[in-house]
Amino acid sequence: MIKQRESNFELLRIFAMFLIVWHHLCQHGIYLAPNAPIAFNTIIGKGFFVWTGNLGNYLFILASGYFVSQSTFSWKKVLRLWFQIFSTSVIIALLFYLFNLPLVSADVNLYGFYNTMETIGLTEKVFTLRNLIRAGLPTLFGNNWFASAYLLFYLFTPFLNESLKVLDEKKHRYLIILMVTAGTIIYMIPGQGIFQSNNLFYFILGYYVANYIRLYSPKFLQNQKINLLFSMVLSALFVIWIVLVLKYRNSISFINSHLVQVFCYPFALNRFPALLNALFVFAFFRNLKVPFNRFINLTASTTFGIYLIHENPYFNKFLWHKIFRMDAFLDSKILLPYMLFAVVTTFVCCALVDLLRKRCVEKPFLKLVDKLSLTAKSKA
């Protein structure tokens, strides 16, 4: 009998993906423009919600670590995960190649601080056969850092699960303290050379943190009012930080010359405040009483697919600049509701596409794998 997933955690996955989509709209679609006036709608366009991405990422990391420790490692799951990454990448690339859609790219990095389509330096290139071939190797080229890191993390889980059997509460706690200190506190010291950031490290850190919560239920995370209050306070502090950085960037030369580093300082994945915020949000959803809901669970099952589709490197800028044309709304009074519309529409459409992919592509593939596996066993 297949165990039903708990809907409170599935609701957490939906919430986390909503935050991530909003983050990518800000990151790829609006680019934190510096020239618009400091007004409520333009602050949103300048990255008001860009901090939500790492919160969403951390929530997925914590949830993954929480449940993977209670499941049995399966090579079939590895294959299924790889095939989801592979098939999503190839399908999007084929659509671009066959319909001759332009490959929209930026002449600046992902955090280019520009305003309109012209000043961002967006260029449209022809989608070539080389791009199509590259799309067929998405994990090798790291087309999506989170997906590639998660696939690698899953391969480590049998060993991580074994480690939980020999760690008592004290050793488990000390291990977390060591990892948190090195990876999120020392790393915040400018110019430090002791610790170098790595995405896989934060998956492993999230694994141990989530399982400490699962096994020992620390008291400071049991009060729902405290969990909600602290998460809201930290989130508000991130917003205040963003507003102040954007307001004073031109008057303080250090901020202007180190804008990306200063802007993301408290809420990047490798920062302690980001982990702490995710911890309180995770605990809030863990303790939330939600009855089993098929719709919630079905929607949550598409979240990884939503991630792979909307953040595909060939599609992400095309989505926000060609389909939703976010640049045209930067100085508009309806920017906030239009952003909400764009995020919700992207979420829903990508979820439907992923369900269709599962039925038409993934399901036949897995049936073929099962058939070949049975044939091989019978011959053996």
C-alpha positions, 0 to 999 in steps of 0.5 A: 500500500502506497503511503499518502503524502501529508497535505501540510507538507504538500502545501509547503511545496506549493508555497515554496514554488510560488515564492520561487516563481515570483523570485524568478520573475523579479530576477529575469523579468524586471532586473532590479532596475536602478533608475525608476523612482523610489515608489511602492510599485517600482520597489517591487520591480527593483527586487522587493520579492527577489529574496523569496527565491532562496527561502523557497529553495531552502524549504524544498531542501528541508522537505526533501531531507525530511522525507528522503531519510524515511524512504528506500533508495531506488535506482528507478527513482534516480532514473525517473528524476533524471528523465524528468530533467532530461525530457523537460529540457529536450521538449522545450529545446525542440519547441524552440528549434522547430518553431524557430523561436528566438533565444533571448539572452542578456548581455549582463549577468542575472543580476543586471541592474537595468530598466528597460529592454534596451538598457538591459541589453537583451539580444535575440539569437537563432536557436541552433542545433548546438543548443538542441544538443546541449539541451540533451545534457542538462545535468552535465552542463548544469542547465538548472543548478537546483535540479542537478544538485538535487540529483547528486544529493539523492545519490548520497542519501543511502550514506546519509541515512546510515549516518543517522543511525550512529548519530545520537542527539548530541552528536547530531546537534554538534554536526549541525552547529559545525556545518551552520557555523562554517557554511552560513556564519563564517561565510558571511565574513567578507574576505574569509577563505576558510569555507567555499560555498557549494550547492551540494553542501546546503542540501546536506546541511538541510538534510541534517537540520530537517531530520534533527527536527523530525527526530527530536522536535526542538521546543523552540520550533513547536509554538506556531505563533512564534514560528509565524512571528519570527518568519514574518519579522525576518522577511520584513527585515529582508524587505527593509534591507532591499529598500535601504540598499536601493535607496542609498546605492547612489549616495554610498559608493561602497554599495554602488561598487559592490551592489550584488554582494550587498543587495543579497547579503542577508538572504543568499542561500549561504547566509544564516538569516536565510536558513533561520527564516526557512527554519521557522517557515518549515516548522510552521507548515510541519505543525500545521493541521491540514486534512488530506486533500487530493487537489493539494497533493496533485498540485504539489506533485507538479512543483518540481516540473514547474521549476524545470519548465519556467526556469529552463535557461532557454525559456526563462527570459523568453517567458518574462520578456516575450510572453508577459513583457514585464518591462512595459509594466515597470512604471505602471500602477498595476505592476503588483497585480500584473506580477501576481497574474504572471506568477499565478498564470505561470504556475498553473500553466507549467503545472498542466504542462508537467501533468501532460508530460507525465502522462504522454512521455514519462509514463510510457518511458517507465513502462518500457523500462519496467518491461525491459527490466523484467525481460532481463531478469527472465533471461538471467 
